Amino acid sequence: ADEDKTMSANLKYLSLGILVFQTTSLVLTMRYSRTLKEEGPRYLSSTAVVVAELLKIMACILLVYKDSKCSLRALNRTLHDEILNKPMETLKLAIPSGIYTLQNNLLYVALSNLDAATYQVTYQLKILTTALFSVSMLSKKLGVYQWLSLVILMTGVAFVQWPSDSQELDSKELSAGSQFVGLMAVLTACFSSGFAGVYFEKILKETKQSVWIRNIQLGFFGSIFGLMGVYIYDGELVSKNGFFQGYNRMTWIVVVLQALGGLVIAAVIKYADNILKGFATSLSIILSTLISYFWLQDFVPTSVFFLGAILVIAATFLYGYDPKPAGNPTKA
């Protein structure tokens, strides 16, 4: 029992570590790929989302194949039994998948109407909405330390993301739009992110289906909703320059990291929970900022940044703190 507990804890922190790495590298490569000046049209983010979903499905099928002892017959039977023969179970995944697609579109609306710093500070509210949905939908009990850590985390992230690069933002060409529309978009995205994440966690923990099967189902609906998004938003551009317009090596790195993100998040939800996922994401924001300073040299840290970084790291440890009762140490 002790060995199982240790193994579970190791898997939890390993998956969180990989998530921090994946999120950090995705942010940096995505930023680089979107600012890289090259001849010809730039790649369409809507098509990149679809390709990432398809890669995630392929990776999950390979993982199910491995679990099926590398037997094609067993793989075919598993996919048939778990997906085609359980249509209602499969349809349940359409809800979080649709919400995730809506969320991705809302974030583009938000970034068209808000500066990056305001967007990032506000978007961290998804950690708080996730905690609230976890309490209401999963009947999760948060202790005093966990609630306190959420407050400290929000304060820390706000400090970290508070802009010191206002001159740089002024020089950038931001799409003209209403700040109110941007704020409403990012707030809606926070609630949709919290709800979809907890809903997916609830499905994973209520059924005995493999997490990889669940991801195939999620990816299937994600691809359909994503293709609808491509048609609605970028249909003309795709018909003019093709689906893979502007794709290069960096684009494919971004797409692969995005696909990996779906798998890592699934592992985090399986072995940890959604709120810890939020903390890992917050830590990755700090790492991204540090790497931006040392390597990209486009950020100047301030004392407010360091104060925020310390608060976020302290909150991360406080959330995982489990005060043990003084007596009965062997009690289960």
N, C-alpha and C positions, 0 to 999 in steps of 0.2 A: 504493500500500500504506500509506504514511504517512497519507494523507488518510482512508483507511478506518479506520485505528487511532484517529486523532483523533476521527472521527465516532462510533466505537464508545464511546470514553471519554466523549464529551459526552453520548451517549444514556444511558450508565450513571449519570452523576452527575445528569442531568436527572431520570431516573426515580426516583433515590434522593431528590432534593429534593422531588419531587411526593409521594412516599410519606411523607416527614416531615410535610409540610403536611396531607396527607389523614388520617394517623393522629392528629395533634395535634387537628385540628378535629373529627374523629369522637369522640375521647375527651371533649372539652369539650361538644359539642352533645348527646352521649348522656347525659352526666352531668346536664346542664341539663334535658333532656327527661324524665329519670327522677325528678327532684326537683321538677319544676314542679307546683304544686298547682292542679288544675283540678277542676271538678265532673264527675261521671260516672266511668266506669271508665278506668283507665290502659291505654295500648296494650300489647298482648302482644308481648314480645320474640321469641317463637317465630314469630309471623306476620310480624314485621318482617324476620327472617332469610329467610323464603320470598320475600317481596316483593323484597328486595335481590337474591336469586338470579335472579328473573324479569327484573328490570331489567338485570342483568348479561348475561343471554342476549340480550335485545333490543338492547343496545348492541353486543354482539359480532356479531350478525346484520347490524346496520347497517355495522359495520367490514368484514365480509366482503363485503357489498354494494358498498362503496366500492372494495375491492380487486378486485371483479369488474367494474370500470369501469361501475358503476351499471346493470348489466343484470340484470333479474329472472330471466331464463332462465339466465344464467351463475351467479347466486346459487343457484338451485334445483339446478342440476347439481352445483355445488361441495358443497352440503349433502348431496345424495344420494350423491355419490361418496365423500366423506370421512367421513360419519357412518353412513348406512344400509348402504353397501356394504362397510364395514369394522367389522363388529360386534365383533370381538375387540379391535381398537384402541380402540373406544368403551368396551367393558366394562372395560378397564384403568383407566379414570378413576373407576370405581365405588369402587375401593379408597381413593384419597386423599379422595374426596368423602365416603364413609362415615366415614372417620377424622375429617375436619374437623367433620362433624355431631356425632360423639361428643365431640370436643374442646369444641365450643360448649356442649354439655349439661354436661360435666364442670366447665367454668368457672363455670356457675351454681351447681353443687353446692359448688364451692370457696368462692365468695363468700358462700354461705349459712352456711358453717362457719368461715370465717377472716375476720379484719379486713382491710381494704383494703391496709394497708401490708405485712402479712405475705404476702398474696396476690401483690402486685406484685413484691416482692423475690424470692419463690420462683419466680414465673412466668418471670423472666429466665433461669432455667436452660435454657429452650428454645433460647437462643443456643448454649449448650454442647452440648446434645443434637444440634442441627442440625450443628454442626461435626463431632461424632463420626460421625453418619450420613453426612455428606459424605465423610469419610475412608474409611469402610467400604463404602459403596454406590457412590460415584462415583470411588473411588481417588484422591481429591483429596489433594494433598500440601500440608500446611501447614508453613510455615517457622517458625523459632524466634521471629521477630518476631510472627507471627500467633498462635502459642500464647501468647506473653507478653501480647499485646494482649487475648486472651480472658480471661486471668486478671485483668488490670487492669480490663477492662470489668466483669466480675462484681463486683469490689471496689467500683468506682465506682458502679454501679447500686445495690448494697446500701447504700452511704452515702447516695445520693440519696433512696432510698425509705424509709430508716430513720425511723420515726414520730417527729414532734415534736408531733403533734396527738392525743395519747392521750386528753386530756380530751374532745375533740370526738367521738372514737370511743366513749368511755364513754357519752356522751349519746345516741348513736344506738341505735336498736332493731335489734339484729342477731338473725337467726333463731337460736334455740337449736339447738345441734348439736355434734357431736364435732369437736374440732380435728384429731384423727387422720384422720377421714374427709375433712375439707377438704384436709389435707396430701397424702393419697393421691390425691385428685382432681386437685390442681394438678400433682403430679409426673407422673401418668399423662398429663395434658394436655400437659406439656412434652415427653414422649417421643413422643406422637402427633403433636404439631405438628412436631417435628423430622423424624420419619419421613415424614409426609405431604408436607411441603414438599420434601424431598430426592427422594422418589419421583416427585413431579410434575416436578421439575427434570430428573430422569433421563429421563422420558418425553419432555419437551420437546426435550432435546438429542439423543435417540437417533432421533427421527423428523423427517421434513421437513414434517409437518403445521403449518399456521398456528397461532400461539399463540391466535388468536381462535376457531378451530375447537375447539381443546382446551378453551377456557373455556366454549364452548357445551355440550360434553359434560360438563364438570365441573358447570356450572350445572344441567343437566338432572337429573343424579343428586342434586345438592344440594337441588333443589326437592322431589324425591320423598322423600328422607330427612327434609327439613325439614317437609314436610306430615305425615309419620308422627309427627314430634315434636310438632307442633301437636295432632294427634288424641290422642296418648298423654297429654301434659301439660296441654293447655288445651282439650280437646274440649268439656267442659261449658260453659266460659266462652264459647267461640265459638258454641255452639248457643244460648246464652242472650242474648248481646249482639252477635253478629256477628263476622266475621273482622277487620273494620277498626275495631273498637271503640277509642275513645280516640285515633284518629289526628287530628293537627292539622299545621299547617305545619312545626313543629319536628320532628315524627315523620318527615315526608317528607324533610326535610334530612338527618336521621340515616340513613334508608334509602338515599338517593342517595349519600351519602358512603361507606356500607358497600358498595354496588355498585361504586363507583369504586375502592374499596380492592382488590377482586378483580382488576380490570383493571390497576391500578398494580403490584400484587404480581407479576402475570404478566409485565409488562414488565421489572420488576427481575430476576426469575428468568431472563428471556430475555437481558438485556443485562449483568446483574451476577451475583450468586449469592445463595443463601439466607442465608449468614452476614452479608453486607453488609446484607441486608434487616433482620436482627436489630439491627445497629448503628443503622440509620435509625430503627427503632422505639424504641431506647433514647434517641436524641437527641430524639425526639418527646415522650418522657416528661418530659425536662428542660424542654422548651418548654411543655408542658402545665402543669407546676408553676409556672413563671415567670408564665404568663398567669393562672393561678389566684391568684397573689399580687397582680399589678398590676391585673387587671380584676375578677375574682370576689372578691378579698380574703378568701379562706378558707384561706390557707396562709401561715405565717410561716417564711421560710427561715432556716437556721442555718449556722454555719461548717462543719458536717459536710456539709450539702447542697452548699455551694460546692466543698468538697474533692472530693466525688463527681462533680460536674459537670465539673470540670477533668480528673479521671481518665477519665471516659467520652469526652470530646472528644479527649484524648491517645491513648486506645486506638483511637478511630476512625481517626485519622491514622496510627498505628503499624501498624494492620492493612493499610492500603493502601501502606505503605512497601515499595519494591522495591529493595534494594541492588544496584546494577549492578556487575559485575566491572570491575576497573581496566583490563584489556586488551581488545582486540577489540570496540570500541564498536559496530561496524557488523554484528556477528554476529547472524543471525536467531534 
